[in-house]
Amino acid sequence: MSEATPVCPECSSDLTYELGGFQVCSMCAHEWSLEAAAEAAESNVIRDSVGNVLSDGDTVTVAKALKVKGSGTIKVGTKVRNIRLVNGVGDHDIDCKVDGFGAMQLKSSVVKKA
């Protein structure tokens, strides 16, 4: 049986080969190490305030009271259902709808997985 070759992170080609500890793409000549690719994938993981890994559709509870302009305060323990994770949109990681407050963005550091 042959092992599946890794896909190039630059051009998504599966025509790659190993050369001197690196993977090389024969289409675009991009070189990368599998260890660096694994670390990059791990760095994109979003964790809650306790360190649990979050995923789309999770239910979380608010771990810190949050003041909302014009609406009051979201109390500790408020459940937020069906979260959606977003990357690269400012410093907020989570898009969600909080009952009584509507749609908003939260930081993963102020929630805990339920």
C-alpha positions as a Markdown table, in Angstrom:
| # | Residue | x | y | z |
|---|---|---|---|---|
| 1 | Met | 0.0 | 0.0 | 0.0 |
| 2 | Ser | 1.2 | 3.5 | -0.7 |
| 3 | Glu | 0.9 | 6.4 | 1.6 |
| 4 | Ala | -1.1 | 9.4 | 0.6 |
| 5 | Thr | 1.1 | 12.3 | -0.4 |
| 6 | Pro | 0.5 | 15.6 | 1.3 |
| 7 | Val | -1.2 | 18.4 | -0.6 |
| 8 | Cys | 0.8 | 21.6 | -1.3 |
| 9 | Pro | -0.4 | 24.5 | 1.0 |
| 10 | Glu | 0.3 | 27.0 | -1.8 |
| 11 | Cys | -1.3 | 25.6 | -4.9 |
| 12 | Ser | -3.3 | 22.6 | -3.5 |
| 13 | Ser | -1.5 | 20.2 | -5.9 |
| 14 | Asp | -1.1 | 16.6 | -4.8 |
| 15 | Leu | 2.1 | 16.2 | -6.9 |
| 16 | Thr | 4.5 | 16.5 | -4.1 |
| 17 | Tyr | 7.6 | 14.6 | -3.0 |
| 18 | Glu | 10.1 | 14.5 | -0.1 |
| 19 | Leu | 13.6 | 15.9 | -0.5 |
| 20 | Gly | 16.0 | 16.3 | 2.4 |
| 21 | Gly | 13.3 | 16.3 | 5.2 |
| 22 | Phe | 11.1 | 18.8 | 3.3 |
| 23 | Gln | 8.1 | 18.3 | 1.1 |
| 24 | Val | 8.4 | 19.9 | -2.3 |
| 25 | Cys | 5.6 | 20.7 | -4.8 |
| 26 | Ser | 6.5 | 19.8 | -8.4 |
| 27 | Met | 4.0 | 22.3 | -9.7 |
| 28 | Cys | 5.0 | 25.5 | -7.9 |
| 29 | Ala | 8.3 | 24.5 | -6.3 |
| 30 | His | 7.1 | 25.4 | -2.8 |
| 31 | Glu | 9.0 | 23.8 | 0.0 |
| 32 | Trp | 7.6 | 23.1 | 3.5 |
| 33 | Ser | 8.2 | 20.8 | 6.5 |
| 34 | Leu | 5.3 | 18.6 | 7.7 |
| 35 | Glu | 6.1 | 19.6 | 11.3 |
| 36 | Ala | 5.6 | 23.3 | 10.5 |
| 37 | Ala | 2.4 | 22.5 | 8.7 |
| 38 | Ala | 1.1 | 20.6 | 11.7 |
| 39 | Glu | 2.0 | 23.5 | 14.0 |
| 40 | Ala | 0.2 | 26.0 | 11.8 |
| 41 | Ala | -2.9 | 23.9 | 11.8 |
| 42 | Glu | -2.7 | 23.7 | 15.6 |
| 43 | Ser | -2.4 | 27.5 | 15.9 |
| 44 | Asn | -5.7 | 27.9 | 14.2 |
| 45 | Val | -7.6 | 26.1 | 16.9 |
| 46 | Ile | -9.9 | 28.3 | 19.0 |
| 47 | Arg | -10.0 | 27.5 | 22.7 |
| 48 | Asp | -12.3 | 28.8 | 25.4 |
| 49 | Ser | -11.2 | 30.5 | 28.7 |
| 50 | Val | -10.5 | 27.1 | 30.3 |
| 51 | Gly | -8.6 | 25.6 | 27.3 |
| 52 | Asn | -11.3 | 23.4 | 25.7 |
| 53 | Val | -11.4 | 23.3 | 22.0 |
| 54 | Leu | -14.4 | 25.1 | 20.4 |
| 55 | Ser | -16.1 | 24.1 | 17.2 |
| 56 | Asp | -19.0 | 25.4 | 15.1 |
| 57 | Gly | -22.4 | 24.7 | 16.7 |
| 58 | Asp | -21.2 | 24.4 | 20.3 |
| 59 | Thr | -23.1 | 25.7 | 23.3 |
| 60 | Val | -21.1 | 28.0 | 25.6 |
| 61 | Thr | -21.7 | 29.9 | 28.8 |
| 62 | Val | -20.5 | 33.4 | 29.5 |
| 63 | Ala | -17.7 | 33.2 | 32.1 |
| 64 | Lys | -17.4 | 37.0 | 32.7 |
| 65 | Ala | -20.1 | 39.7 | 33.0 |
| 66 | Leu | -20.1 | 41.7 | 29.7 |
| 67 | Lys | -21.3 | 45.3 | 29.4 |
| 68 | Val | -23.2 | 45.9 | 26.2 |
| 69 | Lys | -23.6 | 49.5 | 25.0 |
| 70 | Gly | -27.2 | 50.5 | 25.1 |
| 71 | Ser | -28.5 | 47.1 | 26.2 |
| 72 | Gly | -27.2 | 46.5 | 29.7 |
| 73 | Thr | -25.1 | 43.6 | 30.9 |
| 74 | Ile | -24.8 | 39.9 | 29.9 |
| 75 | Lys | -24.7 | 38.1 | 33.2 |
| 76 | Val | -22.2 | 35.3 | 34.1 |
| 77 | Gly | -23.7 | 31.9 | 33.2 |
| 78 | Thr | -25.8 | 33.1 | 30.2 |
| 79 | Lys | -26.0 | 30.2 | 27.7 |
| 80 | Val | -25.2 | 30.9 | 24.1 |
| 81 | Arg | -26.2 | 28.2 | 21.7 |
| 82 | Asn | -25.1 | 27.3 | 18.2 |
| 83 | Ile | -21.9 | 29.5 | 18.0 |
| 84 | Arg | -20.1 | 30.1 | 14.7 |
| 85 | Leu | -16.3 | 30.5 | 14.8 |
| 86 | Val | -14.6 | 33.1 | 12.7 |
| 87 | Asn | -10.9 | 33.7 | 12.1 |
| 88 | Gly | -9.2 | 36.9 | 11.2 |
| 89 | Val | -12.1 | 39.2 | 11.9 |
| 90 | Gly | -10.6 | 41.7 | 14.4 |
| 91 | Asp | -10.0 | 40.3 | 17.9 |
| 92 | His | -13.4 | 38.5 | 18.2 |
| 93 | Asp | -13.5 | 34.7 | 17.5 |
| 94 | Ile | -17.2 | 33.9 | 17.9 |
| 95 | Asp | -20.3 | 35.0 | 16.0 |
| 96 | Cys | -23.5 | 34.2 | 17.9 |
| 97 | Lys | -27.0 | 35.3 | 18.9 |
| 98 | Val | -27.5 | 35.9 | 22.6 |
| 99 | Asp | -31.1 | 35.7 | 23.9 |
| 100 | Gly | -32.4 | 39.2 | 24.8 |
| 101 | Phe | -29.4 | 40.9 | 23.1 |
| 102 | Gly | -29.4 | 39.7 | 19.5 |
| 103 | Ala | -26.5 | 39.0 | 17.2 |
| 104 | Met | -23.1 | 39.9 | 18.4 |
| 105 | Gln | -19.4 | 38.9 | 18.4 |
| 106 | Leu | -17.6 | 37.5 | 21.5 |
| 107 | Lys | -14.1 | 36.7 | 22.4 |
| 108 | Ser | -13.3 | 33.1 | 23.1 |
| 109 | Ser | -11.5 | 34.2 | 26.3 |
| 110 | Val | -14.8 | 35.2 | 28.0 |
| 111 | Val | -16.8 | 32.0 | 27.3 |
| 112 | Lys | -16.6 | 28.4 | 28.6 |
| 113 | Lys | -17.8 | 25.4 | 26.8 |
| 114 | Ala | -21.0 | 24.0 | 28.3 |
